[in-house]
Amino acid sequence: MTDQSRETEWERLRTAARELAVTFEERSLAHYESGSFVADNIKDLVASGITAMNVPAKHGGFEGTLAENVEILKTIAKGCGSTAFTLSIHAVLTGSLRGEVDSEVSARLSTALLDGAFVVGPFTDENSGSNWVLPSTTAKRDADEFVIDGIKHFSTGCEAATHMVITAGLDDDHLEPPFNLAAFLVPTGDTDKITVKHPWTGFAMPMTGSHSLAIEGVRVSQDDMLLPEGLTPLYVMSRQQWGSYCFTAVFLGLAQRAYEIAVQTTVGRSNNAVGDLAKLPGIQFAVARMRSSLATMEALLDEYATEHVDPGDDLPAFVADTCVPKYFVTNEAEHVVATAFEVIGGSGIRKGGRIGQIWRDIKAGPLLPLTNDLCREYIGKTALGIDPLATPRWV
């Protein structure tokens, strides 16, 4: 792909994202309360080519940068938080795995993506929560295969998945946790051994289909293992930027849309008591506060998504670095949305309104890995010269 053709394709992807966001917002207004999975939205994303944007150039793909993924996710989030978050999981996996996995697996995944594959990763285990490197799901050797058993929660997008990246702990005696962590690429169409244990009913992001899954006796081959044995936890740390920045992009996009709605609702609005609400100083100050916060968040995430992508030699310090925009933006975005809600006023409480949906969705941001507490721990310890991985964690 030449520079010119890549520029043309990038503009096409951006335009497609903007147009789809409008459609997704209309669907969100109609289906948010029912919690219907965003299946049609995922089909539209596949048809647009957005889900294939991380295919490496060597396999005929666009090879989107991390910053480009962030921009697309912000745009989609303006239309539908559930769709953007579901897409972010796919983006994290297809972007971060690029160039790291075995060449044969990479070619297989690239072909699948160009043919319309959608990849999800149910990482949260029954007994280990979001601590992905210490899974309770197991992968037991059986000759040249592995048998995977476990429970995975928050399996976002599983209804649309053609492939899953399933993490599990190997039962080998020579591999101590967390170095027994392994990741397998599993086609979902080949097995009936992955079933919904508990359907998703979320207060926030209700349309993500983040069901709890029972994985019972799923057989995979050595060729399905994405990374060499013993190296998966190091890989997870070295690609933390993809998860941190892509997740952050979703919540920044939600805050941007909340601001837009607040301004659109205020301009030209009046009532019997006030001739023009936009002339009230409280409204003006609130809008200024939101715009300033958004400019700060946008600049911070852009800086990190372009300049803080190389893990270097100090992996714990790099993970701490990636926590900075995740922690700041997801928390500041909540303040922007709350302010937008106040500007809009009582009408925002009505059931089915977009600002109410955004207010609910934005609450999920600080809870996603790495959570607020872990972000503060990593950032604080690293700044003070303390190894965040050292034990005991606290004096």
Secondary structure, 3 states (H helix, E strand, C coil): CCHHHHHHHHHHHHHHHHHHHHHHHHHHHHHCCCCCCCHHHHHHHHHHCHHHCCCCHHHCCCCCCHHHHHHHHHHHHHHCHHHHHHHHHHHHHHHHCCCCCCHHHHHHHHHHHHCCCCEECCCEECCCECCCCCCCCEEEEECCEEEEEEEEEEECCHHHCCEEEEEEEECCCCCCCCCCEEEEEEEHHHCCCEEEEECCCCCCCCCCCCEEEEEEEEEEEHHHECCCCCCHHHHHHHCHHHHHHHHHHHHHHHHHHHHHHHHHHHCCCCCCCCCCHHHCHHHHHHHHHHHHHHHHHHHHHHHHHHHCCCCCCCHHHHHHHHHHHHHHHHHHHHHHHHHHHHHHCHHHHCCCCHHHHHHHHHCCHHHCCCCHHHHHHHHHHHHCCCCCCCCCCCC
